[in-house]
């Protein structure tokens, strides 16, 4: 049986506007809190080998950082339940961050 780990232990505050966990970052920008969700899902297509399809999206806006962390955890849980082994959280070779491309989340 797994032991409960508090949200405070799962999330690390990097600075006044950034929280980070194994699931991804939560940042404050444009007057609101946003969670960045990067993942990939293996899609099975008829007649082809399975291929990983990366997705990079922002969840938000939220009034408080806790709301963004809860939303990110909820979305990851739903994706894990839906896709099981065909799903991976990733921060590696995914598209660049909004800061790197100077884009603002929608």
C-alpha positions in Angstrom: 0.0 0.0 0.0 1.4 3.4 -0.9 1.8 6.1 1.7 0.2 9.5 1.3 2.6 12.3 0.4 1.4 15.8 1.1 1.2 18.3 -1.7 3.7 20.4 0.2 6.2 17.6 -0.1 5.4 16.9 -3.8 5.9 20.6 -4.9 9.1 22.6 -4.5 9.0 26.4 -4.6 11.8 27.6 -6.9 11.1 31.4 -6.5 8.2 33.7 -5.9 6.6 32.8 -9.2 7.5 29.2 -9.8 6.6 25.8 -8.3 8.0 22.6 -9.7 7.1 18.9 -9.2 7.8 15.7 -11.2 4.6 16.4 -13.2 5.7 19.9 -14.4 6.0 23.5 -13.4 3.4 26.0 -12.2 4.3 29.6 -13.0 2.8 33.1 -12.5 2.5 35.1 -15.6 0.1 37.8 -17.0 -1.6 38.2 -13.6 -2.5 34.5 -13.2 -1.1 31.0 -12.3 -0.6 28.5 -15.1 0.5 24.8 -15.0 2.5 23.4 -17.9 1.5 19.9 -18.9 3.9 18.1 -21.2 3.2 14.5 -22.0 3.2 12.0 -24.8 0.7 9.3 -25.8 1.5 6.2 -27.9 -1.0 6.0 -30.7 -1.8 2.8 -32.5 -2.6 3.2 -36.1 -3.8 0.4 -38.4 -1.0 -1.0 -40.5 1.7 1.1 -38.8 4.0 0.8 -35.8 2.9 2.6 -32.7 4.2 6.2 -32.5 4.6 8.6 -29.6 2.7 11.8 -30.1 4.0 14.7 -27.9 1.6 17.3 -26.4 2.6 20.5 -24.7 -0.2 22.7 -23.2 -0.8 25.2 -20.5 -3.6 24.6 -17.9 -5.1 27.8 -16.4 -5.5 30.6 -15.6 -5.9 30.2 -11.9 -6.1 32.7 -9.0 -3.8 30.7 -6.6 -0.8 28.4 -7.2 -2.5 25.6 -5.3 -5.4 25.7 -7.8 -3.0 25.2 -10.6 -1.1 22.4 -8.9 -4.4 20.6 -8.2 -5.6 21.0 -11.8 -2.3 19.6 -13.1 -2.4 16.6 -10.8 -6.0 16.0 -11.7 -5.3 16.2 -15.5 -2.3 13.8 -15.2 -4.4 11.3 -13.2 -7.1 11.4 -15.8 -4.6 10.8 -18.6 -2.9 8.0 -16.7 -6.3 6.3 -16.1 -7.3 6.7 -19.7 -4.1 5.7 -21.4 -2.3 3.4 -18.8 1.1 2.2 -20.3 0.5 4.3 -23.5 1.1 7.5 -21.5 4.3 9.3 -20.3 4.9 12.6 -18.5 7.9 14.2 -20.1 10.2 17.1 -19.8 13.0 15.9 -22.1 12.9 16.3 -25.8 9.6 18.3 -25.9 8.9 21.6 -27.6 10.6 24.6 -25.9 9.0 26.5 -23.0 7.0 29.6 -23.5 9.9 31.7 -22.2 12.2 30.1 -24.7 10.0 30.9 -27.6 8.7 34.2 -26.1 5.1 33.0 -26.4 2.5 33.7 -23.8 0.0 30.9 -22.8 -3.5 31.3 -24.2 
